[in-house]
């Protein structure tokens, strides 16, 4: 007997869940040390349960927050431009109508990003990316704000890839109250949800499964949800019944991985790299606290007829010892604690943790008062050698599809006018202009400026070296690298016109000079002739 669609999907979900076990255990341990309030990957706590009490050092927690805040502020800052829309064809970019349309599209896209909850959710996505190396950002149409985003907790997400290592299948667990389930699925929510709702069990949680993956068979002539490119199924897991079927034109989950191995679906994070140091600093802090307590309030050795075991070495402990001297007094037991050495080791370990999360780079971008622009650039460029590949993956797997989703939504809603006919068959290019994106290309700009400095020195001896430099290309590349607004740079046609006018002015000036010279020569010759005639008459 063939299995139903529900049975097939739930079996697939169980296999993905089993495949994720090792990562899930790892995620649980990571969360415990860097995001304690999310330490619910393999275990679930009741709402309001107090966080673990055996975390003695918060270096990793603070470093992760700086990492996420740094990406939010220097990669997707809502207060400044962080992307622009371009065309590959530079000649088309010089077209005024095209420029105006691209600027309108950009402005409207920024408006939609700002009015939605994108900037709140992207920060949460960066936190999960820094902690777990994998994050999931879901988006869907919203009647009020056009589009809405939600960061899905990694413990609830199970993914699979296609042959190109792109995540195109996702199985997501949901735990809904009866009211939430009925709001989403109506009378199809399942008998348990309806019964709990009728009995007033408002805090009961019912487990559902949301499956999204490419649809194998569909009728391309139909535009309904059940014939869209990606299938969407919701199941009630306890009863194993389908409660809702739909679909999406585009895959609605953005699943960035910080770095990954080709044979792993899930990524690796800065927290994973620093986990040995994170656990070590926690243990070192506990040891240091105990040592400080012993040094401040040492155990005592008190005379008596004999020791009462066990021997106690904790702070303020009392140990009774055998003595024949009636004048013997209580004495502190010196523990030989060396706090400075321990603190130095701890500071070194903290530095390694902060380095893994690029804390020094992000703080250098903020605290520039005591550094020159060159020092800041050098420090950032050094760190970008390590962060660069991960940043490129973030742009490809997270930011590109985010901008595309907002742009397509705006086009469908008529918020962006139809593009000019001249570019209707042309592909748009997303170019990132945030400080981190520009820092990625700093080496390119540095190579050009270094070359110009060398050429400038050489030109003092031979001007012919300047013939190798295309000045216009240098300006275009540097303007592109530094994210200069297109309106600041003149188009090739405007430059050609200015140069033609300048050349004509030079020609006119030369002609005027020649004419003036000729007039002066003629005047001199006429004076000479006059003088000659006077001499003859005399």
C-alpha positions as CSV (number, residue, x, y, z in Angstrom):
1,X,0.0,0.0,0.0
2,X,1.5,3.4,-1.1
3,X,2.0,6.0,1.6
4,X,0.1,9.2,1.7
5,X,1.7,12.6,1.2
6,X,1.6,13.3,4.9
7,X,3.4,10.0,5.7
8,X,6.0,10.7,3.1
9,X,6.7,14.2,4.3
10,X,6.8,13.2,8.0
11,X,9.1,10.3,7.2
12,X,11.4,12.7,5.4
13,X,11.3,15.1,8.4
14,X,12.2,12.3,10.8
15,X,15.3,11.4,8.6
16,X,16.4,15.0,8.5
17,X,15.9,15.3,12.2
18,X,18.1,12.2,12.8
19,X,20.8,13.5,10.4
20,X,20.9,16.8,12.5
21,X,21.4,15.0,15.8
22,X,25.1,15.7,16.1
23,X,24.7,19.3,15.1
24,X,21.7,19.7,17.5
25,X,23.8,18.5,20.5
26,X,26.5,20.9,19.4
27,X,24.0,23.8,19.1
28,X,22.7,23.0,22.6
29,X,26.1,23.3,24.1
30,X,26.9,26.5,22.1
31,X,23.6,28.1,23.2
32,X,24.3,27.3,26.8
33,X,27.5,29.4,26.8
34,X,26.8,32.2,24.2
35,X,23.0,32.5,24.1
36,X,21.7,31.0,27.4
37,X,18.1,32.1,26.7
38,X,18.1,30.0,23.5
39,X,19.5,26.8,25.1
40,X,16.4,24.8,24.0
41,X,17.7,22.9,21.0
42,X,17.5,19.4,22.5
43,X,15.6,20.3,25.6
44,X,12.6,22.6,26.2
45,X,12.1,24.7,29.3
46,X,8.9,25.9,30.7
47,X,8.3,29.6,30.1
48,X,10.0,31.8,32.7
49,X,12.5,29.1,33.8
50,X,15.6,30.6,35.2
51,X,18.8,30.5,33.1
52,X,21.8,28.2,34.0
53,X,23.6,29.3,37.1
54,X,27.0,27.8,36.3
55,X,28.0,30.5,33.7
56,X,30.7,32.5,35.4
57,X,32.1,34.5,32.5
58,X,30.1,36.5,29.9
59,X,32.9,37.3,27.4
60,X,31.4,35.1,24.7
61,X,27.9,36.5,25.3
62,X,29.1,40.1,24.9
63,X,31.3,39.2,22.0
64,X,28.4,37.7,20.1
65,X,26.3,40.7,20.7
66,X,29.1,43.0,19.4
67,X,29.4,40.7,16.3
68,X,25.7,40.9,15.6
69,X,25.5,44.7,16.3
70,X,28.6,45.2,14.1
71,X,27.0,43.4,11.1
72,X,23.8,45.3,11.7
73,X,25.5,48.6,11.9
74,X,28.2,48.2,9.1
75,X,26.5,45.8,6.7
76,X,22.7,46.6,6.8
77,X,22.4,49.9,8.6
78,X,18.9,51.4,8.3
79,X,20.3,54.9,8.7
80,X,22.5,54.8,5.6
81,X,22.5,53.2,2.1
82,X,23.9,49.7,2.1
83,X,22.9,48.5,-1.4
84,X,22.4,50.1,-4.8
85,X,20.8,48.8,-8.1
86,X,22.9,48.9,-11.2
87,X,23.2,47.6,-14.7
88,X,26.2,45.8,-16.1
89,X,26.1,47.9,-19.2
90,X,27.7,51.3,-18.3
91,X,26.4,53.0,-21.4
92,X,22.8,52.3,-20.2
93,X,23.7,53.6,-16.8
94,X,24.5,56.9,-18.4
95,X,20.9,57.1,-19.7
96,X,19.0,59.7,-17.7
97,X,15.7,57.8,-17.9
98,X,17.4,54.7,-16.6
99,X,19.1,56.6,-13.8
100,X,15.8,58.1,-12.6
101,X,14.1,54.7,-12.7
102,X,16.9,53.0,-10.8
103,X,16.9,55.7,-8.1
104,X,13.1,55.3,-7.7
105,X,13.4,51.6,-7.4
106,X,16.2,51.9,-4.8
107,X,14.2,54.5,-2.8
108,X,11.0,52.5,-2.7
109,X,12.9,49.3,-1.7
110,X,14.5,51.2,1.2
111,X,11.1,52.5,2.2
112,X,9.7,48.9,2.3
113,X,12.7,47.6,4.3
114,X,12.2,50.5,6.8
115,X,8.5,50.0,7.2
116,X,8.8,46.2,7.6
117,X,10.4,44.4,10.5
118,X,13.5,43.5,8.5
119,X,16.0,45.4,10.6
120,X,14.8,43.9,13.8
121,X,14.8,40.4,12.4
122,X,18.1,40.7,10.5
123,X,19.9,41.4,13.8
124,X,18.4,38.2,15.3
125,X,19.6,36.4,12.2
126,X,23.1,37.7,12.7
127,X,23.0,36.4,16.3
128,X,22.1,32.9,15.2
129,X,24.6,33.0,12.4
130,X,27.4,34.0,14.9
131,X,26.4,31.3,17.4
132,X,25.3,28.4,15.3
133,X,26.8,29.1,11.8
134,X,23.3,28.6,10.3
135,X,20.3,30.8,10.4
136,X,16.8,30.8,8.8
137,X,15.0,34.0,7.8
138,X,11.4,33.5,6.6
139,X,9.5,36.2,4.6
140,X,5.9,36.4,3.4
141,X,3.5,39.0,2.1
142,X,1.9,41.3,4.6
143,X,-1.3,43.3,3.9
144,X,-0.1,46.3,6.0
145,X,3.6,46.5,5.3
146,X,3.8,44.6,2.0
147,X,6.4,42.1,3.4
148,X,7.2,40.6,6.8
149,X,10.3,38.8,8.1
150,X,10.7,36.2,10.9
151,X,13.9,34.7,12.1
152,X,13.3,31.0,12.8
153,X,15.1,29.4,15.8
154,X,17.7,26.9,14.6
155,X,16.3,24.2,16.9
156,X,13.1,24.2,14.9
157,X,14.6,24.0,11.4
158,X,15.7,21.0,9.4
159,X,17.2,21.6,5.9
160,X,18.3,19.9,2.8
161,X,20.2,21.0,-0.3
162,X,20.0,20.5,-4.0
163,X,23.0,19.5,-6.2
164,X,24.3,23.1,-6.2
165,X,24.5,23.1,-2.3
166,X,21.6,25.6,-2.2
167,X,19.0,25.0,0.5
168,X,15.7,24.4,-1.3
169,X,13.9,22.1,1.2
170,X,13.0,23.1,4.7
171,X,11.0,21.4,7.5
172,X,10.0,23.6,10.3
173,X,8.5,22.7,13.7
174,X,5.8,25.0,15.1
175,X,4.4,24.8,18.6
176,X,1.1,26.7,18.6
177,X,-1.6,27.5,21.2
178,X,-5.1,26.3,20.3
179,X,-6.1,29.9,19.4
180,X,-3.1,30.3,17.1
181,X,-3.7,27.0,15.4
182,X,-7.4,27.8,14.8
183,X,-6.4,31.3,13.5
184,X,-4.0,29.8,11.0
185,X,-5.9,26.6,10.0
186,X,-9.5,27.2,11.0
187,X,-11.6,24.1,11.5
188,X,-8.9,22.0,9.8
189,X,-6.5,22.6,12.8
190,X,-7.1,19.1,14.1
191,X,-9.3,17.6,16.8
192,X,-6.8,18.2,19.6
193,X,-6.5,22.0,18.9
194,X,-10.3,22.3,18.7
195,X,-10.9,20.4,21.8
196,X,-8.2,22.4,23.8
197,X,-9.7,25.6,22.5
198,X,-13.2,24.6,23.6
199,X,-12.0,23.5,27.0
200,X,-10.1,26.8,27.5
201,X,-6.6,25.3,27.7
202,X,-5.0,28.5,26.4
203,X,-1.4,27.5,27.3
204,X,-1.4,24.1,25.7
205,X,1.1,23.7,22.9
206,X,0.3,21.6,19.8
207,X,3.1,20.6,17.5
208,X,2.8,21.2,13.8
209,X,5.2,20.7,10.8
210,X,5.6,23.1,7.9
211,X,7.2,21.6,4.8
212,X,8.4,23.7,1.9
213,X,10.2,22.2,-1.1
214,X,10.2,22.2,-5.0
215,X,6.9,20.9,-6.4
216,X,7.5,18.0,-8.8
217,X,4.3,18.1,-10.7
218,X,2.2,21.2,-11.3
219,X,-0.1,22.7,-13.9
220,X,1.7,25.7,-15.4
221,X,-1.5,27.0,-16.9
222,X,-2.9,27.5,-13.4
223,X,-1.9,30.3,-11.0
224,X,-3.4,29.0,-7.8
225,X,-1.3,28.3,-4.7
226,X,-1.4,24.5,-5.3
227,X,0.4,24.9,-8.6
228,X,3.2,27.3,-7.6
229,X,6.9,26.4,-8.0
230,X,7.3,25.5,-4.3
231,X,4.9,23.3,-2.4
232,X,3.8,24.2,1.1
233,X,2.2,21.7,3.5
234,X,1.3,22.0,7.2
235,X,0.7,18.9,9.2
236,X,-0.5,18.2,12.8
237,X,2.2,15.9,14.0
238,X,0.3,14.0,16.7
239,X,-2.5,13.0,14.4
240,X,-0.3,13.1,11.2
241,X,-2.9,14.9,9.2
242,X,-2.7,17.6,6.6
243,X,-4.2,20.9,7.8
244,X,-3.2,23.3,5.1
245,X,-1.8,23.1,1.5
246,X,-0.4,26.1,-0.5
247,X,2.6,27.2,-2.4
248,X,5.2,29.9,-3.2
249,X,6.6,31.4,-6.4
250,X,10.0,31.7,-4.7
251,X,11.6,29.8,-1.9
252,X,10.4,31.8,1.2
253,X,13.3,30.9,3.5
254,X,16.7,32.5,3.4
255,X,19.3,30.1,5.0
256,X,22.7,31.7,5.2
257,X,25.7,29.6,6.5
258,X,28.7,31.4,8.0
259,X,31.1,28.9,6.6
260,X,30.5,25.3,5.6
261,X,32.0,22.1,4.4
262,X,30.7,20.8,1.1
263,X,29.4,17.6,2.6
264,X,27.6,19.3,5.5
265,X,24.2,21.0,5.2
266,X,24.8,23.1,8.3
267,X,27.4,25.8,8.7
268,X,30.2,26.5,11.2
269,X,30.3,29.6,13.3
270,X,32.7,31.9,15.2
271,X,31.3,30.4,18.4
272,X,32.2,26.9,17.3
273,X,35.8,28.0,16.6
274,X,36.0,29.6,20.0
275,X,34.2,27.0,22.0
276,X,37.3,25.5,23.7
277,X,38.4,29.0,24.9
278,X,34.8,29.8,25.9
279,X,34.6,26.7,28.1
280,X,38.1,27.3,29.4
281,X,37.5,30.9,30.5
282,X,34.3,29.8,32.3
283,X,36.3,27.3,34.3
284,X,39.1,29.7,34.9
285,X,36.7,32.3,36.2
286,X,35.2,29.8,38.6
287,X,38.7,28.8,39.8
288,X,39.7,32.5,40.1
289,X,36.6,33.3,42.1
290,X,37.4,30.5,44.6
291,X,41.1,31.6,44.7
292,X,40.1,35.2,45.5
293,X,37.8,34.0,48.2
294,X,40.5,31.9,49.8
295,X,43.0,34.7,49.6
296,X,40.5,37.2,51.1
297,X,39.0,34.8,53.7
298,X,41.5,31.9,54.2
299,X,40.7,28.7,56.0
300,X,41.9,28.6,59.6
301,X,43.9,26.0,61.6
302,X,42.6,25.9,65.1
303,X,44.3,24.1,68.0
304,X,42.4,21.3,69.7
305,X,43.0,17.7,70.8
306,X,43.1,16.5,67.1
307,X,41.8,17.2,63.6
308,X,38.2,16.6,62.8
309,X,38.1,15.2,59.3
310,X,37.5,15.9,56.5
311,X,40.0,18.7,56.0
312,X,38.3,21.8,54.7
313,X,40.1,24.2,52.3
314,X,37.2,26.5,51.3
315,X,37.1,30.2,52.2
316,X,36.4,30.7,55.9
317,X,36.8,26.9,56.7
318,X,37.9,25.8,60.2
319,X,40.2,22.8,60.7
320,X,41.0,21.6,64.2
321,X,44.5,20.2,64.8
322,X,46.3,18.2,67.6
323,X,48.7,20.3,69.7
324,X,50.4,20.0,73.1
325,X,51.1,23.8,73.4
326,X,48.3,25.4,75.5
327,X,49.3,28.8,74.1
328,X,48.9,27.8,70.4
329,X,46.6,30.1,68.5
330,X,44.4,29.9,65.4
331,X,46.4,30.6,62.2
332,X,45.4,31.1,58.6
333,X,46.4,28.3,56.1
334,X,48.4,29.9,53.3
335,X,47.1,28.5,50.0
336,X,49.8,29.9,47.7
337,X,47.3,31.7,45.5
338,X,48.8,33.7,42.5
339,X,45.9,35.8,41.2
340,X,48.0,38.1,38.8
341,X,49.1,35.0,36.8
342,X,45.6,33.7,36.6
343,X,44.2,37.0,35.5
344,X,46.8,37.3,32.8
345,X,45.9,33.9,31.4
346,X,42.2,34.9,31.5
347,X,42.9,38.1,29.6
348,X,44.7,36.2,26.9
349,X,41.8,33.7,26.6
350,X,39.3,36.6,26.4
351,X,41.4,38.2,23.6
352,X,41.2,34.9,21.6
353,X,37.4,34.8,22.0
354,X,37.0,38.4,21.0
355,X,39.2,37.9,18.0
356,X,37.0,35.0,16.8
357,X,34.0,37.3,16.9
358,X,35.9,40.3,15.3
359,X,35.3,42.4,18.3
360,X,38.4,44.5,17.8
361,X,37.6,45.2,14.2
362,X,34.0,46.4,15.0
363,X,35.2,48.5,18.0
364,X,37.9,50.1,15.9
365,X,35.2,51.2,13.4
366,X,33.4,52.9,16.3
367,X,36.4,54.2,18.4
368,X,38.4,56.1,15.8
369,X,39.3,59.1,18.0
370,X,42.8,57.9,18.7
371,X,43.6,56.4,15.3
372,X,44.2,57.9,11.9
373,X,42.0,56.9,8.9
374,X,45.0,54.9,7.6
375,X,45.3,53.0,10.9
376,X,41.6,52.2,10.9
377,X,41.7,51.1,7.3
378,X,44.8,48.9,7.9
379,X,43.2,47.2,10.9
380,X,39.9,46.6,9.1
381,X,41.6,45.3,6.0
382,X,43.6,42.8,8.0
383,X,40.5,41.4,9.6
384,X,38.6,41.4,6.3
385,X,41.0,38.8,5.0
386,X,39.4,36.4,7.5
387,X,35.8,37.8,7.5
388,X,35.7,38.4,3.7
389,X,34.7,34.9,2.5
390,X,32.0,34.6,5.2
391,X,30.8,38.1,4.2
392,X,30.6,37.0,0.6
393,X,28.5,34.0,1.5
394,X,26.2,36.2,3.6
395,X,25.6,38.5,0.7
396,X,24.9,35.6,-1.6
397,X,22.6,33.5,0.7
398,X,21.0,36.2,2.8
399,X,21.2,39.8,1.4
400,X,20.8,39.1,-2.3
401,X,17.5,37.2,-1.9
402,X,16.3,39.8,0.7
403,X,16.7,42.7,-1.8
404,X,15.2,40.6,-4.6
405,X,12.2,39.7,-2.4
406,X,11.5,43.3,-1.5
407,X,12.0,44.5,-5.1
408,X,9.7,41.9,-6.6
409,X,7.1,42.6,-3.9
410,X,7.2,46.3,-4.7
411,X,6.9,45.6,-8.4
412,X,3.9,43.3,-7.9
413,X,2.2,45.9,-5.7
414,X,2.8,48.7,-8.2
415,X,5.0,50.6,-5.8
416,X,7.8,50.8,-8.5
417,X,6.8,52.0,-12.0
418,X,7.5,49.8,-15.0
419,X,11.1,50.0,-16.1
420,X,12.1,51.9,-19.3
421,X,11.8,49.8,-22.5
422,X,15.5,50.0,-23.1
423,X,16.3,47.9,-20.0
424,X,13.2,45.5,-19.8
425,X,15.3,42.6,-21.0
426,X,18.4,43.5,-18.9
427,X,19.3,42.0,-15.5
428,X,19.7,44.2,-12.5
429,X,22.8,44.0,-10.4
430,X,22.8,44.4,-6.6
431,X,25.9,46.3,-5.5
432,X,26.6,46.6,-1.8
433,X,27.9,50.0,-0.6
434,X,28.0,49.5,3.2
435,X,31.2,50.2,5.1
436,X,32.0,46.5,5.3
437,X,31.3,45.9,1.7
438,X,33.6,48.8,0.8
439,X,36.2,47.4,3.1
440,X,36.1,44.2,1.2
441,X,37.2,46.1,-1.9
442,X,39.8,48.3,-0.1
443,X,42.6,46.1,-1.5
444,X,41.5,46.9,-5.0
445,X,41.5,50.7,-4.3
446,X,44.8,50.4,-2.5
447,X,46.4,48.7,-5.5
448,X,45.4,51.5,-7.7
449,X,46.5,54.3,-5.4
450,X,49.8,52.6,-4.8
451,X,50.4,52.3,-8.5
452,X,49.5,55.9,-9.1
453,X,52.1,56.9,-6.4
454,X,54.8,54.9,-8.2
455,X,53.8,56.3,-11.6
456,X,53.9,59.8,-10.2
457,X,57.5,59.4,-9.0
458,X,58.5,57.9,-12.4
459,X,56.8,60.7,-14.3
460,X,59.4,63.1,-12.9
461,X,62.0,61.4,-15.0
462,X,59.9,60.4,-18.1
463,X,56.4,61.6,-18.9
464,X,55.8,58.7,-21.2
465,X,54.8,56.4,-18.3
466,X,51.6,58.4,-17.9
467,X,50.5,57.1,-21.3
468,X,49.8,53.7,-19.6
469,X,47.2,55.1,-17.3
470,X,43.5,55.4,-18.3
471,X,42.4,58.3,-16.0
472,X,38.7,57.8,-16.7
473,X,38.9,54.1,-15.8
474,X,40.7,54.9,-12.6
475,X,38.0,57.4,-11.5
476,X,35.2,55.0,-12.4
477,X,36.8,52.1,-10.4
478,X,37.6,54.2,-7.4
479,X,34.1,55.8,-7.4
480,X,32.7,52.3,-7.6
481,X,34.9,51.0,-4.7
482,X,34.2,53.9,-2.4
483,X,30.4,53.8,-3.1
484,X,30.3,57.3,-4.6
485,X,26.7,58.4,-5.6
486,X,26.4,58.1,-9.4
487,X,25.1,61.7,-9.6
488,X,28.5,62.9,-8.5
489,X,30.3,61.3,-11.5
490,X,29.7,62.9,-14.9
491,X,28.6,60.6,-17.7
492,X,31.0,59.8,-20.6
493,X,28.9,62.0,-22.9
494,X,29.2,65.0,-20.5
495,X,32.9,64.5,-20.1
496,X,33.4,64.3,-23.9
497,X,31.4,67.5,-24.3
498,X,33.4,69.3,-21.6
499,X,36.7,68.2,-23.2
500,X,35.5,69.2,-26.7
501,X,34.7,72.7,-25.3
502,X,38.0,72.9,-23.6
503,X,39.8,71.8,-26.7
504,X,37.9,74.3,-28.8
505,X,38.7,77.0,-26.2
506,X,42.4,76.1,-26.5
507,X,42.2,76.2,-30.3
508,X,40.5,79.6,-30.2
509,X,43.0,80.9,-27.7
510,X,45.9,79.7,-29.9
511,X,44.3,81.3,-33.0
512,X,43.9,84.6,-31.0
513,X,47.5,84.4,-30.0
514,X,48.6,83.8,-33.6
515,X,46.4,86.6,-34.8
516,X,47.8,88.9,-32.1
517,X,51.3,87.9,-33.1
518,X,50.6,88.5,-36.7
519,X,49.1,91.9,-35.9
520,X,52.1,92.8,-33.8
521,X,54.5,91.7,-36.5
522,X,52.5,93.7,-39.1
523,X,52.6,96.7,-36.9
524,X,56.3,96.4,-36.4
525,X,56.9,95.9,-40.1
526,X,54.8,99.0,-40.9
527,X,56.8,101.0,-38.4
528,X,60.0,99.8,-39.9
529,X,58.9,100.8,-43.4
530,X,57.9,104.2,-42.1
531,X,61.3,104.6,-40.5
532,X,63.0,103.5,-43.7
533,X,61.1,106.1,-45.7
534,X,62.0,108.9,-43.2
535,X,65.6,107.9,-43.4
536,X,65.6,108.2,-47.2
537,X,63.9,111.6,-47.3
538,X,66.6,112.9,-45.0
